[in-house]
Amino acid sequence: MYTIEVDGMACDGCEANVIDALSAVPGVESADADHERGIATADGDVDVDALVAAIEEAGYGATA
């Protein structure tokens, strides 16, 4: 499981955007996000750089 720090999530809608972005990455089996903690998690056979890129493309800052 990968945990990524996410900047810019402010609400449940932001969490949904990040989860959707992570879920679209090939190899991701599950994804979750928590705007209050500023993190997202993803599980699966995937490169962490692809996860960071997906979050950034969704409009948020991300650090693995």
mmCIF file of the N, C-alpha and C atoms, coordinates in Angstrom:
data_MODEL
# 
_entry.id   MODEL 
# 
loop_
_atom_site.group_PDB 
_atom_site.id 
_atom_site.type_symbol 
_atom_site.label_atom_id 
_atom_site.label_alt_id 
_atom_site.label_comp_id 
_atom_site.label_asym_id 
_atom_site.label_entity_id 
_atom_site.label_seq_id 
_atom_site.pdbx_PDB_ins_code 
_atom_site.Cartn_x 
_atom_site.Cartn_y 
_atom_site.Cartn_z 
_atom_site.occupancy 
_atom_site.B_iso_or_equiv 
_atom_site.pdbx_formal_charge 
_atom_site.auth_seq_id 
_atom_site.auth_comp_id 
_atom_site.auth_asym_id 
_atom_site.auth_atom_id 
_atom_site.pdbx_PDB_model_num 
ATOM 1   N N  . MET A 1 1  ? 0.845   -1.184 0.000   1.00 0.00 ? 1  MET A N  1 
ATOM 2   C CA . MET A 1 1  ? 0.000   0.000  0.000   1.00 0.00 ? 1  MET A CA 1 
ATOM 3   C C  . MET A 1 1  ? 0.885   1.239  0.000   1.00 0.00 ? 1  MET A C  1 
ATOM 4   N N  . TYR A 1 2  ? 0.495   2.213  -0.774  1.00 0.00 ? 2  TYR A N  1 
ATOM 5   C CA . TYR A 1 2  ? 1.207   3.481  -0.875  1.00 0.00 ? 2  TYR A CA 1 
ATOM 6   C C  . TYR A 1 2  ? 0.409   4.562  -0.156  1.00 0.00 ? 2  TYR A C  1 
ATOM 7   N N  . THR A 1 3  ? 1.105   5.407  0.590   1.00 0.00 ? 3  THR A N  1 
ATOM 8   C CA . THR A 1 3  ? 0.490   6.569  1.222   1.00 0.00 ? 3  THR A CA 1 
ATOM 9   C C  . THR A 1 3  ? 1.128   7.807  0.623   1.00 0.00 ? 3  THR A C  1 
ATOM 10  N N  . ILE A 1 4  ? 0.286   8.720  0.173   1.00 0.00 ? 4  ILE A N  1 
ATOM 11  C CA . ILE A 1 4  ? 0.750   9.935  -0.499  1.00 0.00 ? 4  ILE A CA 1 
ATOM 12  C C  . ILE A 1 4  ? 0.178   11.141 0.219   1.00 0.00 ? 4  ILE A C  1 
ATOM 13  N N  . GLU A 1 5  ? 1.037   12.114 0.497   1.00 0.00 ? 5  GLU A N  1 
ATOM 14  C CA . GLU A 1 5  ? 0.577   13.374 1.081   1.00 0.00 ? 5  GLU A CA 1 
ATOM 15  C C  . GLU A 1 5  ? -0.037  14.207 -0.036  1.00 0.00 ? 5  GLU A C  1 
ATOM 16  N N  . VAL A 1 6  ? -1.236  14.740 0.218   1.00 0.00 ? 6  VAL A N  1 
ATOM 17  C CA . VAL A 1 6  ? -1.957  15.506 -0.793  1.00 0.00 ? 6  VAL A CA 1 
ATOM 18  C C  . VAL A 1 6  ? -2.262  16.894 -0.254  1.00 0.00 ? 6  VAL A C  1 
ATOM 19  N N  . ASP A 1 7  ? -1.865  17.914 -1.018  1.00 0.00 ? 7  ASP A N  1 
ATOM 20  C CA . ASP A 1 7  ? -2.157  19.302 -0.658  1.00 0.00 ? 7  ASP A CA 1 
ATOM 21  C C  . ASP A 1 7  ? -3.327  19.791 -1.500  1.00 0.00 ? 7  ASP A C  1 
ATOM 22  N N  . GLY A 1 8  ? -4.249  20.499 -0.863  1.00 0.00 ? 8  GLY A N  1 
ATOM 23  C CA . GLY A 1 8  ? -5.335  21.123 -1.599  1.00 0.00 ? 8  GLY A CA 1 
ATOM 24  C C  . GLY A 1 8  ? -6.689  20.460 -1.456  1.00 0.00 ? 8  GLY A C  1 
ATOM 25  N N  . MET A 1 9  ? -6.753  19.316 -0.769  1.00 0.00 ? 9  MET A N  1 
ATOM 26  C CA . MET A 1 9  ? -8.069  18.699 -0.545  1.00 0.00 ? 9  MET A CA 1 
ATOM 27  C C  . MET A 1 9  ? -8.751  19.426 0.597   1.00 0.00 ? 9  MET A C  1 
ATOM 28  N N  . ALA A 1 10 ? -9.983  19.892 0.351   1.00 0.00 ? 10 ALA A N  1 
ATOM 29  C CA . ALA A 1 10 ? -10.681 20.663 1.375   1.00 0.00 ? 10 ALA A CA 1 
ATOM 30  C C  . ALA A 1 10 ? -12.032 20.078 1.774   1.00 0.00 ? 10 ALA A C  1 
ATOM 31  N N  . CYS A 1 11 ? -12.505 19.066 1.043   1.00 0.00 ? 11 CYS A N  1 
ATOM 32  C CA . CYS A 1 11 ? -13.855 18.564 1.309   1.00 0.00 ? 11 CYS A CA 1 
ATOM 33  C C  . CYS A 1 11 ? -14.008 17.134 0.798   1.00 0.00 ? 11 CYS A C  1 
ATOM 34  N N  . ASP A 1 12 ? -15.201 16.592 1.016   1.00 0.00 ? 12 ASP A N  1 
ATOM 35  C CA . ASP A 1 12 ? -15.482 15.238 0.543   1.00 0.00 ? 12 ASP A CA 1 
ATOM 36  C C  . ASP A 1 12 ? -15.415 15.149 -0.986  1.00 0.00 ? 12 ASP A C  1 
ATOM 37  N N  . GLY A 1 13 ? -15.795 16.215 -1.661  1.00 0.00 ? 13 GLY A N  1 
ATOM 38  C CA . GLY A 1 13 ? -15.713 16.239 -3.120  1.00 0.00 ? 13 GLY A CA 1 
ATOM 39  C C  . GLY A 1 13 ? -14.281 16.138 -3.608  1.00 0.00 ? 13 GLY A C  1 
ATOM 40  N N  . CYS A 1 14 ? -13.382 16.783 -2.891  1.00 0.00 ? 14 CYS A N  1 
ATOM 41  C CA . CYS A 1 14 ? -11.959 16.687 -3.231  1.00 0.00 ? 14 CYS A CA 1 
ATOM 42  C C  . CYS A 1 14 ? -11.471 15.255 -3.043  1.00 0.00 ? 14 CYS A C  1 
ATOM 43  N N  . GLU A 1 15 ? -11.899 14.638 -1.947  1.00 0.00 ? 15 GLU A N  1 
ATOM 44  C CA . GLU A 1 15 ? -11.530 13.237 -1.714  1.00 0.00 ? 15 GLU A CA 1 
ATOM 45  C C  . GLU A 1 15 ? -11.994 12.378 -2.885  1.00 0.00 ? 15 GLU A C  1 
ATOM 46  N N  . ALA A 1 16 ? -13.228 12.582 -3.330  1.00 0.00 ? 16 ALA A N  1 
ATOM 47  C CA . ALA A 1 16 ? -13.765 11.801 -4.450  1.00 0.00 ? 16 ALA A CA 1 
ATOM 48  C C  . ALA A 1 16 ? -12.947 12.020 -5.716  1.00 0.00 ? 16 ALA A C  1 
ATOM 49  N N  . ASN A 1 17 ? -12.523 13.260 -5.973  1.00 0.00 ? 17 ASN A N  1 
ATOM 50  C CA . ASN A 1 17 ? -11.698 13.548 -7.145  1.00 0.00 ? 17 ASN A CA 1 
ATOM 51  C C  . ASN A 1 17 ? -10.376 12.795 -7.086  1.00 0.00 ? 17 ASN A C  1 
ATOM 52  N N  . VAL A 1 18 ? -9.750  12.784 -5.915  1.00 0.00 ? 18 VAL A N  1 
ATOM 53  C CA . VAL A 1 18 ? -8.463  12.102 -5.755  1.00 0.00 ? 18 VAL A CA 1 
ATOM 54  C C  . VAL A 1 18 ? -8.645  10.591 -5.885  1.00 0.00 ? 18 VAL A C  1 
ATOM 55  N N  . ILE A 1 19 ? -9.693  10.060 -5.283  1.00 0.00 ? 19 ILE A N  1 
ATOM 56  C CA . ILE A 1 19 ? -9.959  8.622  -5.392  1.00 0.00 ? 19 ILE A CA 1 
ATOM 57  C C  . ILE A 1 19 ? -10.204 8.236  -6.843  1.00 0.00 ? 19 ILE A C  1 
ATOM 58  N N  . ASP A 1 20 ? -10.974 9.029  -7.562  1.00 0.00 ? 20 ASP A N  1 
ATOM 59  C CA . ASP A 1 20 ? -11.229 8.757  -8.977  1.00 0.00 ? 20 ASP A CA 1 
ATOM 60  C C  . ASP A 1 20 ? -9.934  8.787  -9.783  1.00 0.00 ? 20 ASP A C  1 
ATOM 61  N N  . ALA A 1 21 ? -9.086  9.764  -9.501  1.00 0.00 ? 21 ALA A N  1 
ATOM 62  C CA . ALA A 1 21 ? -7.814  9.876  -10.221 1.00 0.00 ? 21 ALA A CA 1 
ATOM 63  C C  . ALA A 1 21 ? -6.926  8.661  -9.949  1.00 0.00 ? 21 ALA A C  1 
ATOM 64  N N  . LEU A 1 22 ? -6.850  8.253  -8.692  1.00 0.00 ? 22 LEU A N  1 
ATOM 65  C CA . LEU A 1 22 ? -6.025  7.098  -8.354  1.00 0.00 ? 22 LEU A CA 1 
ATOM 66  C C  . LEU A 1 22 ? -6.604  5.815  -8.941  1.00 0.00 ? 22 LEU A C  1 
ATOM 67  N N  . SER A 1 23 ? -7.912  5.677  -8.892  1.00 0.00 ? 23 SER A N  1 
ATOM 68  C CA . SER A 1 23 ? -8.557  4.467  -9.395  1.00 0.00 ? 23 SER A CA 1 
ATOM 69  C C  . SER A 1 23 ? -8.373  4.297  -10.897 1.00 0.00 ? 23 SER A C  1 
ATOM 70  N N  . ALA A 1 24 ? -8.145  5.392  -11.605 1.00 0.00 ? 24 ALA A N  1 
ATOM 71  C CA . ALA A 1 24 ? -7.958  5.335  -13.051 1.00 0.00 ? 24 ALA A CA 1 
ATOM 72  C C  . ALA A 1 24 ? -6.557  4.885  -13.458 1.00 0.00 ? 24 ALA A C  1 
ATOM 73  N N  . VAL A 1 25 ? -5.631  4.839  -12.502 1.00 0.00 ? 25 VAL A N  1 
ATOM 74  C CA . VAL A 1 25 ? -4.267  4.410  -12.803 1.00 0.00 ? 25 VAL A CA 1 
ATOM 75  C C  . VAL A 1 25 ? -4.257  2.886  -12.960 1.00 0.00 ? 25 VAL A C  1 
ATOM 76  N N  . PRO A 1 26 ? -3.753  2.383  -14.085 1.00 0.00 ? 26 PRO A N  1 
ATOM 77  C CA . PRO A 1 26 ? -3.698  0.931  -14.276 1.00 0.00 ? 26 PRO A CA 1 
ATOM 78  C C  . PRO A 1 26 ? -2.946  0.237  -13.141 1.00 0.00 ? 26 PRO A C  1 
ATOM 79  N N  . GLY A 1 27 ? -3.522  -0.822 -12.621 1.00 0.00 ? 27 GLY A N  1 
ATOM 80  C CA . GLY A 1 27 ? -2.887  -1.582 -11.553 1.00 0.00 ? 27 GLY A CA 1 
ATOM 81  C C  . GLY A 1 27 ? -3.417  -1.275 -10.172 1.00 0.00 ? 27 GLY A C  1 
ATOM 82  N N  . VAL A 1 28 ? -4.139  -0.153 -10.021 1.00 0.00 ? 28 VAL A N  1 
ATOM 83  C CA . VAL A 1 28 ? -4.686  0.203  -8.711  1.00 0.00 ? 28 VAL A CA 1 
ATOM 84  C C  . VAL A 1 28 ? -5.896  -0.682 -8.413  1.00 0.00 ? 28 VAL A C  1 
ATOM 85  N N  . GLU A 1 29 ? -5.845  -1.367 -7.275  1.00 0.00 ? 29 GLU A N  1 
ATOM 86  C CA . GLU A 1 29 ? -6.934  -2.247 -6.864  1.00 0.00 ? 29 GLU A CA 1 
ATOM 87  C C  . GLU A 1 29 ? -7.910  -1.543 -5.932  1.00 0.00 ? 29 GLU A C  1 
ATOM 88  N N  . SER A 1 30 ? -7.403  -0.615 -5.110  1.00 0.00 ? 30 SER A N  1 
ATOM 89  C CA . SER A 1 30 ? -8.264  0.162  -4.222  1.00 0.00 ? 30 SER A CA 1 
ATOM 90  C C  . SER A 1 30 ? -7.581  1.486  -3.916  1.00 0.00 ? 30 SER A C  1 
ATOM 91  N N  . ALA A 1 31 ? -8.401  2.500  -3.613  1.00 0.00 ? 31 ALA A N  1 
ATOM 92  C CA . ALA A 1 31 ? -7.871  3.827  -3.299  1.00 0.00 ? 31 ALA A CA 1 
ATOM 93  C C  . ALA A 1 31 ? -8.775  4.495  -2.275  1.00 0.00 ? 31 ALA A C  1 
ATOM 94  N N  . ASP A 1 32 ? -8.184  5.363  -1.478  1.00 0.00 ? 32 ASP A N  1 
ATOM 95  C CA . ASP A 1 32 ? -8.941  6.115  -0.483  1.00 0.00 ? 32 ASP A CA 1 
ATOM 96  C C  . ASP A 1 32 ? -8.249  7.458  -0.281  1.00 0.00 ? 32 ASP A C  1 
ATOM 97  N N  . ALA A 1 33 ? -8.980  8.416  0.268   1.00 0.00 ? 33 ALA A N  1 
ATOM 98  C CA . ALA A 1 33 ? -8.412  9.738  0.546   1.00 0.00 ? 33 ALA A CA 1 
ATOM 99  C C  . ALA A 1 33 ? -9.062  10.303 1.795   1.00 0.00 ? 33 ALA A C  1 
ATOM 100 N N  . ASP A 1 34 ? -8.308  11.125 2.504   1.00 0.00 ? 34 ASP A N  1 
ATOM 101 C CA . ASP A 1 34 ? -8.787  11.759 3.736   1.00 0.00 ? 34 ASP A CA 1 
ATOM 102 C C  . ASP A 1 34 ? -8.339  13.214 3.727   1.00 0.00 ? 34 ASP A C  1 
ATOM 103 N N  . HIS A 1 35 ? -9.285  14.132 3.453   1.00 0.00 ? 35 HIS A N  1 
ATOM 104 C CA . HIS A 1 35 ? -8.905  15.544 3.349   1.00 0.00 ? 35 HIS A CA 1 
ATOM 105 C C  . HIS A 1 35 ? -8.481  16.121 4.695   1.00 0.00 ? 35 HIS A C  1 
ATOM 106 N N  . GLU A 1 36 ? -9.018  15.618 5.785   1.00 0.00 ? 36 GLU A N  1 
ATOM 107 C CA . GLU A 1 36 ? -8.652  16.143 7.097   1.00 0.00 ? 36 GLU A CA 1 
ATOM 108 C C  . GLU A 1 36 ? -7.211  15.799 7.457   1.00 0.00 ? 36 GLU A C  1 
ATOM 109 N N  . ARG A 1 37 ? -6.760  14.640 7.041   1.00 0.00 ? 37 ARG A N  1 
ATOM 110 C CA . ARG A 1 37 ? -5.376  14.226 7.304   1.00 0.00 ? 37 ARG A CA 1 
ATOM 111 C C  . ARG A 1 37 ? -4.441  14.614 6.179   1.00 0.00 ? 37 ARG A C  1 
ATOM 112 N N  . GLY A 1 38 ? -4.988  14.966 5.017   1.00 0.00 ? 38 GLY A N  1 
ATOM 113 C CA . GLY A 1 38 ? -4.162  15.363 3.873   1.00 0.00 ? 38 GLY A CA 1 
ATOM 114 C C  . GLY A 1 38 ? -3.402  14.211 3.252   1.00 0.00 ? 38 GLY A C  1 
ATOM 115 N N  . ILE A 1 39 ? -4.033  13.027 3.242   1.00 0.00 ? 39 ILE A N  1 
ATOM 116 C CA . ILE A 1 39 ? -3.375  11.871 2.647   1.00 0.00 ? 39 ILE A CA 1 
ATOM 117 C C  . ILE A 1 39 ? -4.323  11.102 1.731   1.00 0.00 ? 39 ILE A C  1 
ATOM 118 N N  . ALA A 1 40 ? -3.705  10.345 0.848   1.00 0.00 ? 40 ALA A N  1 
ATOM 119 C CA . ALA A 1 40 ? -4.426  9.397  0.017   1.00 0.00 ? 40 ALA A CA 1 
ATOM 120 C C  . ALA A 1 40 ? -3.656  8.092  0.060   1.00 0.00 ? 40 ALA A C  1 
ATOM 121 N N  . THR A 1 41 ? -4.369  6.985  -0.088  1.00 0.00 ? 41 THR A N  1 
ATOM 122 C CA . THR A 1 41 ? -3.723  5.682  -0.117  1.00 0.00 ? 41 THR A CA 1 
ATOM 123 C C  . THR A 1 41 ? -4.189  4.927  -1.352  1.00 0.00 ? 41 THR A C  1 
ATOM 124 N N  . ALA A 1 42 ? -3.305  4.083  -1.844  1.00 0.00 ? 42 ALA A N  1 
ATOM 125 C CA . ALA A 1 42 ? -3.641  3.233  -2.984  1.00 0.00 ? 42 ALA A CA 1 
ATOM 126 C C  . ALA A 1 42 ? -2.948  1.899  -2.810  1.00 0.00 ? 42 ALA A C  1 
ATOM 127 N N  . ASP A 1 43 ? -3.634  0.857  -3.236  1.00 0.00 ? 43 ASP A N  1 
ATOM 128 C CA . ASP A 1 43 ? -3.087  -0.483 -3.149  1.00 0.00 ? 43 ASP A CA 1 
ATOM 129 C C  . ASP A 1 43 ? -3.131  -1.110 -4.533  1.00 0.00 ? 43 ASP A C  1 
ATOM 130 N N  . GLY A 1 44 ? -2.103  -1.871 -4.850  1.00 0.00 ? 44 GLY A N  1 
ATOM 131 C CA . GLY A 1 44 ? -2.053  -2.556 -6.134  1.00 0.00 ? 44 GLY A CA 1 
ATOM 132 C C  . GLY A 1 44 ? -0.637  -2.598 -6.659  1.00 0.00 ? 44 GLY A C  1 
ATOM 133 N N  . ASP A 1 45 ? -0.496  -3.168 -7.833  1.00 0.00 ? 45 ASP A N  1 
ATOM 134 C CA . ASP A 1 45 ? 0.801   -3.291 -8.497  1.00 0.00 ? 45 ASP A CA 1 
ATOM 135 C C  . ASP A 1 45 ? 0.967   -2.092 -9.419  1.00 0.00 ? 45 ASP A C  1 
ATOM 136 N N  . VAL A 1 46 ? 1.520   -1.027 -8.847  1.00 0.00 ? 46 VAL A N  1 
ATOM 137 C CA . VAL A 1 46 ? 1.597   0.241  -9.579  1.00 0.00 ? 46 VAL A CA 1 
ATOM 138 C C  . VAL A 1 46 ? 2.824   1.021  -9.112  1.00 0.00 ? 46 VAL A C  1 
ATOM 139 N N  . ASP A 1 47 ? 3.326   1.888  -9.974  1.00 0.00 ? 47 ASP A N  1 
ATOM 140 C CA . ASP A 1 47 ? 4.460   2.738  -9.647  1.00 0.00 ? 47 ASP A CA 1 
ATOM 141 C C  . ASP A 1 47 ? 3.966   3.974  -8.893  1.00 0.00 ? 47 ASP A C  1 
ATOM 142 N N  . VAL A 1 48 ? 4.620   4.292  -7.798  1.00 0.00 ? 48 VAL A N  1 
ATOM 143 C CA . VAL A 1 48 ? 4.174   5.423  -6.984  1.00 0.00 ? 48 VAL A CA 1 
ATOM 144 C C  . VAL A 1 48 ? 4.236   6.732  -7.763  1.00 0.00 ? 48 VAL A C  1 
ATOM 145 N N  . ASP A 1 49 ? 5.157   6.848  -8.690  1.00 0.00 ? 49 ASP A N  1 
ATOM 146 C CA . ASP A 1 49 ? 5.243   8.076  -9.494  1.00 0.00 ? 49 ASP A CA 1 
ATOM 147 C C  . ASP A 1 49 ? 3.991   8.264  -10.347 1.00 0.00 ? 49 ASP A C  1 
ATOM 148 N N  . ALA A 1 50 ? 3.387   7.170  -10.791 1.00 0.00 ? 50 ALA A N  1 
ATOM 149 C CA . ALA A 1 50 ? 2.143   7.254  -11.562 1.00 0.00 ? 50 ALA A CA 1 
ATOM 150 C C  . ALA A 1 50 ? 1.006   7.741  -10.675 1.00 0.00 ? 50 ALA A C  1 
ATOM 151 N N  . LEU A 1 51 ? 1.020   7.339  -9.412  1.00 0.00 ? 51 LEU A N  1 
ATOM 152 C CA . LEU A 1 51 ? -0.003  7.803  -8.473  1.00 0.00 ? 51 LEU A CA 1 
ATOM 153 C C  . LEU A 1 51 ? 0.131   9.297  -8.222  1.00 0.00 ? 51 LEU A C  1 
ATOM 154 N N  . VAL A 1 52 ? 1.351   9.746  -7.990  1.00 0.00 ? 52 VAL A N  1 
ATOM 155 C CA . VAL A 1 52 ? 1.600   11.171 -7.761  1.00 0.00 ? 52 VAL A CA 1 
ATOM 156 C C  . VAL A 1 52 ? 1.170   11.979 -8.982  1.00 0.00 ? 52 VAL A C  1 
ATOM 157 N N  . ALA A 1 53 ? 1.537   11.499 -10.170 1.00 0.00 ? 53 ALA A N  1 
ATOM 158 C CA . ALA A 1 53 ? 1.177   12.204 -11.404 1.00 0.00 ? 53 ALA A CA 1 
ATOM 159 C C  . ALA A 1 53 ? -0.339  12.295 -11.566 1.00 0.00 ? 53 ALA A C  1 
ATOM 160 N N  . ALA A 1 54 ? -1.058  11.234 -11.241 1.00 0.00 ? 54 ALA A N  1 
ATOM 161 C CA . ALA A 1 54 ? -2.514  11.241 -11.374 1.00 0.00 ? 54 ALA A CA 1 
ATOM 162 C C  . ALA A 1 54 ? -3.142  12.271 -10.443 1.00 0.00 ? 54 ALA A C  1 
ATOM 163 N N  . ILE A 1 55 ? -2.645  12.356 -9.225  1.00 0.00 ? 55 ILE A N  1 
ATOM 164 C CA . ILE A 1 55 ? -3.172  13.337 -8.269  1.00 0.00 ? 55 ILE A CA 1 
ATOM 165 C C  . ILE A 1 55 ? -2.873  14.754 -8.751  1.00 0.00 ? 55 ILE A C  1 
ATOM 166 N N  . GLU A 1 56 ? -1.666  14.967 -9.250  1.00 0.00 ? 56 GLU A N  1 
ATOM 167 C CA . GLU A 1 56 ? -1.296  16.294 -9.740  1.00 0.00 ? 56 GLU A CA 1 
ATOM 168 C C  . GLU A 1 56 ? -2.140  16.677 -10.963 1.00 0.00 ? 56 GLU A C  1 
ATOM 169 N N  . GLU A 1 57 ? -2.419  15.711 -11.828 1.00 0.00 ? 57 GLU A N  1 
ATOM 170 C CA . GLU A 1 57 ? -3.248  15.994 -13.009 1.00 0.00 ? 57 GLU A CA 1 
ATOM 171 C C  . GLU A 1 57 ? -4.680  16.341 -12.587 1.00 0.00 ? 57 GLU A C  1 
ATOM 172 N N  . ALA A 1 58 ? -5.105  15.851 -11.423 1.00 0.00 ? 58 ALA A N  1 
ATOM 173 C CA . ALA A 1 58 ? -6.439  16.173 -10.905 1.00 0.00 ? 58 ALA A CA 1 
ATOM 174 C C  . ALA A 1 58 ? -6.472  17.563 -10.249 1.00 0.00 ? 58 ALA A C  1 
ATOM 175 N N  . GLY A 1 59 ? -5.305  18.209 -10.144 1.00 0.00 ? 59 GLY A N  1 
ATOM 176 C CA . GLY A 1 59 ? -5.270  19.574 -9.637  1.00 0.00 ? 59 GLY A CA 1 
ATOM 177 C C  . GLY A 1 59 ? -4.805  19.733 -8.198  1.00 0.00 ? 59 GLY A C  1 
ATOM 178 N N  . TYR A 1 60 ? -4.200  18.707 -7.635  1.00 0.00 ? 60 TYR A N  1 
ATOM 179 C CA . TYR A 1 60 ? -3.753  18.754 -6.242  1.00 0.00 ? 60 TYR A CA 1 
ATOM 180 C C  . TYR A 1 60 ? -2.238  18.555 -6.181  1.00 0.00 ? 60 TYR A C  1 
ATOM 181 N N  . GLY A 1 61 ? -1.632  19.022 -5.124  1.00 0.00 ? 61 GLY A N  1 
ATOM 182 C CA . GLY A 1 61 ? -0.231  18.759 -4.896  1.00 0.00 ? 61 GLY A CA 1 
ATOM 183 C C  . GLY A 1 61 ? -0.072  17.389 -4.286  1.00 0.00 ? 61 GLY A C  1 
ATOM 184 N N  . ALA A 1 62 ? 1.004   16.693 -4.630  1.00 0.00 ? 62 ALA A N  1 
ATOM 185 C CA . ALA A 1 62 ? 1.196   15.332 -4.115  1.00 0.00 ? 62 ALA A CA 1 
ATOM 186 C C  . ALA A 1 62 ? 2.670   15.058 -3.874  1.00 0.00 ? 62 ALA A C  1 
ATOM 187 N N  . THR A 1 63 ? 2.944   14.369 -2.760  1.00 0.00 ? 63 THR A N  1 
ATOM 188 C CA . THR A 1 63 ? 4.295   13.975 -2.423  1.00 0.00 ? 63 THR A CA 1 
ATOM 189 C C  . THR A 1 63 ? 4.258   12.542 -1.890  1.00 0.00 ? 63 THR A C  1 
ATOM 190 N N  . ALA A 1 64 ? 5.083   11.692 -2.488  1.00 0.00 ? 64 ALA A N  1 
ATOM 191 C CA . ALA A 1 64 ? 5.133   10.290 -2.048  1.00 0.00 ? 64 ALA A CA 1 
ATOM 192 C C  . ALA A 1 64 ? 6.102   10.149 -0.877  1.00 0.00 ? 64 ALA A C  1 
# 
